[in-house]
Amino acid sequence: MRDIFGWSLPFDAALLPAGMFGRLQAGGVIVEGDDGLFASRIRVSRVRDTLFLHSAYPTTAWNSVFLGPDSYRFAELILARMGSLPDGARILDYGAGAGVGGIVAARTQPGSTLTIADINPDALFLAGINAEHADVTAHGVEVTEPTEVEGPYDLVVTHPPFMIDAEKRAYRDGGDLHGARLSLDWAVAAAGKLAPGGRLILHTGVSIVDGEDMLRDRLRDALPGVGLTMEYRELDPDIFGDELDKPAYADVDRIAAVGLCVTRIGGDAQIGGVWRA
């Protein structure tokens, strides 16, 4: 099972019980290759003792549902920075993918309401299954930008795509600014969805060009100067180093993982200590 659904390895049909194989094949979960071996279209990963379905390796399709090392770092950032939320808190996971961020947050907040939003219906389908498996009640909405989601929220978590992707795959391409455009736009839009005392937690990657972080100062300029606090930190100085060999990254020094926390001032929500750039 680990080889098939964990490592995405091809397998012979005889490795699975006939009944299970038939149901998986009928549901389109497994497909036959040209060599007569089969492969699973989904993969199962464990994050914080919870299992998550996502797309099998390699994630090359435009509608792939990604879960990788960034997802684990995102989950840890949320747990470290979300603090206490009010009873009946409203949580939004925007660009949810497999739903890791929202589900991890909601599991710590009994009685909260989780909205999972994504442009990809396949992501919403898998995230819905993942939420149910985690015993989290979630409402999925298919949207193309954060302004389409009705607020306010006590917590917004988001992990925008940040790569420069020639194929413009939705789960991967971050737009211009060397891949920082979606992170900038999503942060600004999500900040406007916060309830008093509400918090935005964003995890993303950012290109460092000639020593300049392509996102940080633009966030300071774009976010309102009154009514919000911004906390920003580099979490890992060097990720996806293999991408730097591609022509699109010719002028990029490195790609760094960063975390952003934006808090709307006011209300009774208790947040963690000061963590500023």
C-alpha positions as CSV (number, residue, x, y, z in Angstrom):
1,M,0.0,0.0,0.0
2,R,2.8,2.4,0.8
3,D,4.5,1.8,-2.5
4,I,1.2,2.4,-4.4
5,F,-0.4,5.2,-2.5
6,G,2.6,6.7,-0.8
7,W,5.5,6.5,-3.3
8,S,3.3,6.5,-6.5
9,L,5.1,3.4,-7.9
10,P,3.6,1.3,-10.7
11,F,2.2,-2.0,-9.6
12,D,0.8,-5.3,-10.9
13,A,-3.0,-5.7,-10.4
14,A,-2.4,-8.9,-8.4
15,L,-0.9,-6.8,-5.6
16,L,-4.4,-5.5,-4.5
17,P,-7.4,-7.5,-3.4
18,A,-9.7,-8.1,-6.5
19,G,-12.6,-6.2,-4.9
20,M,-10.5,-3.2,-4.0
21,F,-8.8,-3.1,-7.4
22,G,-12.2,-3.2,-9.1
23,R,-13.6,-0.4,-7.1
24,L,-10.5,1.8,-7.5
25,Q,-10.5,1.2,-11.3
26,A,-14.2,1.9,-11.6
27,G,-13.7,5.1,-9.7
28,G,-10.9,6.2,-12.0
29,V,-8.4,6.2,-9.1
30,I,-6.0,3.8,-10.8
31,V,-5.0,3.8,-14.5
32,E,-3.2,1.3,-16.7
33,G,0.1,2.3,-18.3
34,D,1.4,1.2,-21.7
35,D,3.5,-1.5,-20.0
36,G,0.5,-3.2,-18.5
37,L,1.3,-2.0,-15.0
38,F,-1.1,0.2,-13.0
39,A,-0.6,3.5,-11.2
40,S,-2.7,5.4,-8.6
41,R,-3.8,8.9,-9.6
42,I,-3.8,9.9,-5.9
43,R,-1.3,9.9,-3.1
44,V,-1.8,9.8,0.6
45,S,0.4,11.8,3.0
46,R,0.3,12.3,6.8
47,V,0.5,15.8,8.2
48,R,0.1,16.2,12.0
49,D,-1.3,12.7,12.4
50,T,-4.0,13.4,9.7
51,L,-4.1,11.7,6.3
52,F,-4.5,13.8,3.2
53,L,-5.3,12.8,-0.3
54,H,-3.5,14.7,-3.1
55,S,-2.3,14.2,-6.6
56,A,0.2,11.4,-7.3
57,Y,3.8,12.1,-8.2
58,P,4.7,13.6,-10.6
59,T,2.4,16.6,-10.4
60,T,2.6,17.7,-14.0
61,A,-1.1,18.1,-14.9
62,W,-2.6,21.6,-14.9
63,N,-5.2,20.6,-12.3
64,S,-2.8,18.8,-9.9
65,V,-3.5,19.0,-6.2
66,F,-0.1,19.6,-4.6
67,L,1.1,18.6,-1.1
68,G,4.8,18.7,-0.4
69,P,7.5,20.0,2.0
70,D,6.0,23.5,1.8
71,S,2.7,22.1,3.2
72,Y,4.4,20.8,6.3
73,R,6.1,24.1,6.9
74,F,2.8,25.8,6.3
75,A,1.0,23.7,8.9
76,E,3.7,24.3,11.5
77,L,3.5,28.1,10.8
78,I,-0.2,28.1,11.4
79,L,0.0,26.2,14.7
80,A,2.8,28.5,15.9
81,R,1.1,31.7,15.0
82,M,-2.7,31.3,15.0
83,G,-3.1,31.8,18.8
84,S,-6.6,31.6,20.4
85,L,-9.7,32.2,18.4
86,P,-13.1,33.3,19.6
87,D,-15.8,30.7,20.1
88,G,-17.5,29.8,16.8
89,A,-14.5,31.2,14.8
90,R,-14.8,31.5,11.1
91,I,-11.7,30.1,9.3
92,L,-10.9,30.5,5.6
93,D,-8.4,28.4,3.7
94,Y,-7.9,30.2,0.4
95,G,-6.2,28.5,-2.5
96,A,-6.7,25.4,-0.2
97,G,-5.4,22.7,-2.5
98,A,-5.6,19.5,-0.4
99,G,-6.9,21.6,2.5
100,V,-3.9,21.1,4.8
101,G,-3.9,24.7,6.3
102,G,-7.6,25.0,7.0
103,I,-8.0,21.5,8.4
104,V,-5.0,21.7,10.7
105,A,-6.3,25.0,12.0
106,A,-9.9,23.9,12.4
107,R,-8.9,20.7,14.3
108,T,-7.5,22.9,17.1
109,Q,-10.7,25.0,17.3
110,P,-13.8,22.9,18.1
111,G,-16.9,24.6,17.0
112,S,-15.2,26.7,14.3
113,T,-16.6,27.0,10.8
114,L,-14.2,26.2,7.9
115,T,-14.5,27.5,4.4
116,I,-12.3,25.9,1.8
117,A,-11.8,28.0,-1.4
118,D,-10.0,27.1,-4.5
119,I,-10.0,27.6,-8.3
120,N,-9.6,23.9,-8.9
121,P,-12.7,21.7,-8.5
122,D,-10.5,18.6,-8.1
123,A,-8.8,20.3,-5.2
124,L,-12.1,21.0,-3.6
125,F,-13.2,17.4,-4.0
126,L,-10.1,16.0,-2.4
127,A,-10.1,18.7,0.4
128,G,-13.7,17.8,1.2
129,I,-12.8,14.2,1.6
130,N,-9.7,15.1,3.7
131,A,-11.9,17.3,6.0
132,E,-14.4,14.6,6.5
133,H,-11.7,12.1,7.4
134,A,-10.3,14.6,9.9
135,D,-13.8,15.0,11.4
136,V,-13.8,18.7,10.4
137,T,-17.0,20.3,8.9
138,A,-16.0,22.3,5.9
139,H,-17.8,24.2,3.1
140,G,-16.1,24.3,-0.3
141,V,-16.4,27.2,-2.7
142,E,-15.0,27.4,-6.2
143,V,-13.6,30.9,-6.8
144,T,-11.0,32.6,-8.9
145,E,-9.9,35.4,-6.4
146,P,-10.3,36.2,-2.7
147,T,-12.7,39.0,-3.3
148,E,-15.3,36.4,-4.3
149,V,-15.4,34.9,-0.8
150,E,-17.7,36.5,1.7
151,G,-16.2,37.5,5.0
152,P,-15.3,38.5,7.7
153,Y,-13.1,35.8,9.1
154,D,-11.3,35.3,12.4
155,L,-8.5,33.4,10.6
156,V,-7.4,33.3,7.0
157,V,-4.7,30.8,6.0
158,T,-3.3,30.7,2.5
159,H,-0.3,29.2,0.7
160,P,-0.2,30.9,-2.8
161,P,1.6,29.4,-5.7
162,F,5.0,31.2,-6.1
163,M,6.9,29.6,-9.0
164,I,7.6,31.0,-12.4
165,D,5.8,28.3,-14.5
166,A,6.0,28.4,-18.3
167,E,2.9,26.2,-18.5
168,K,0.9,28.6,-16.1
169,R,-0.4,25.7,-14.1
170,A,-2.8,27.0,-11.4
171,Y,-1.3,25.1,-8.5
172,R,2.2,26.3,-9.3
173,D,2.4,29.7,-11.2
174,G,2.7,32.8,-9.0
175,G,2.5,35.4,-11.8
176,D,4.8,38.3,-12.4
177,L,7.2,39.8,-9.8
178,H,9.3,36.7,-10.2
179,G,6.3,34.6,-9.0
180,A,5.3,36.9,-6.1
181,R,2.2,38.5,-7.7
182,L,-0.3,36.1,-6.3
183,S,1.2,36.2,-2.9
184,L,0.9,40.0,-2.9
185,D,-2.6,40.2,-4.3
186,W,-3.9,37.4,-2.1
187,A,-2.4,39.0,1.0
188,V,-4.0,42.4,0.3
189,A,-7.4,40.9,-0.5
190,A,-7.4,38.5,2.5
191,A,-6.4,41.3,4.9
192,G,-9.7,43.0,3.9
193,K,-11.6,39.9,4.9
194,L,-10.4,39.9,8.5
195,A,-12.8,40.5,11.5
196,P,-11.6,42.8,14.3
197,G,-8.8,40.9,16.0
198,G,-8.6,38.5,13.0
199,R,-5.4,37.2,11.6
200,L,-4.0,36.3,8.2
201,I,-1.3,33.6,8.0
202,L,0.4,33.3,4.7
203,H,3.2,30.9,3.7
204,T,4.9,31.3,0.3
205,G,8.1,31.4,-1.5
206,V,9.8,34.5,-2.8
207,S,12.6,35.1,-5.3
208,I,15.6,37.1,-4.0
209,V,16.9,39.2,-6.9
210,D,20.2,41.1,-6.4
211,G,19.7,40.7,-2.7
212,E,16.1,42.1,-2.8
213,D,13.1,40.3,-1.5
214,M,10.5,40.7,-4.3
215,L,7.6,40.6,-1.9
216,R,8.3,42.2,1.5
217,D,8.5,45.9,0.7
218,R,5.6,45.6,-1.8
219,L,3.5,44.2,1.0
220,R,4.4,47.2,3.2
221,D,3.4,49.6,0.5
222,A,0.1,47.8,-0.5
223,L,-1.3,47.0,3.0
224,P,-3.1,49.8,4.8
225,G,-0.9,51.6,7.3
226,V,-3.6,52.0,9.9
227,G,-5.6,49.2,11.6
228,L,-3.2,46.3,10.7
229,T,0.0,44.9,12.0
230,M,2.4,43.1,9.7
231,E,4.9,40.5,10.7
232,Y,7.2,38.9,8.1
233,R,10.0,36.4,8.4
234,E,12.2,34.3,6.2
235,L,11.7,30.7,7.2
236,D,14.1,28.8,4.9
237,P,16.7,30.7,2.9
238,D,17.0,28.2,0.0
239,I,14.2,26.1,-1.4
240,F,13.6,24.7,-5.0
241,G,17.3,25.3,-5.8
242,D,17.0,23.1,-8.9
243,E,14.6,25.7,-10.5
244,L,17.5,28.3,-10.6
245,D,19.0,26.4,-13.6
246,K,15.9,27.4,-15.7
247,P,16.1,30.5,-18.0
248,A,13.2,32.2,-16.1
249,Y,15.4,32.3,-13.0
250,A,18.5,33.6,-14.6
251,D,18.6,36.8,-12.5
252,V,17.4,35.1,-9.2
253,D,19.9,34.6,-6.4
254,R,17.8,32.1,-4.5
255,I,14.2,31.3,-3.6
256,A,13.3,31.6,0.1
257,A,10.3,30.4,2.1
258,V,8.7,33.2,4.0
259,G,5.8,33.6,6.5
260,L,3.5,36.5,6.8
261,C,1.1,37.3,9.7
262,V,-1.3,40.2,9.4
263,T,-3.5,41.1,12.3
264,R,-6.5,43.5,12.3
265,I,-6.3,45.6,15.4
266,G,-9.3,45.4,17.7
267,G,-11.5,42.7,19.2
268,D,-10.8,40.2,21.9
269,A,-8.8,37.6,20.0
270,Q,-5.6,36.6,21.8
271,I,-2.6,36.4,19.5
272,G,1.0,35.2,20.0
273,G,4.0,37.4,20.8
274,V,5.4,40.1,18.5
275,W,7.2,38.6,15.4
276,R,8.2,41.4,13.1
277,A,10.4,41.6,10.1
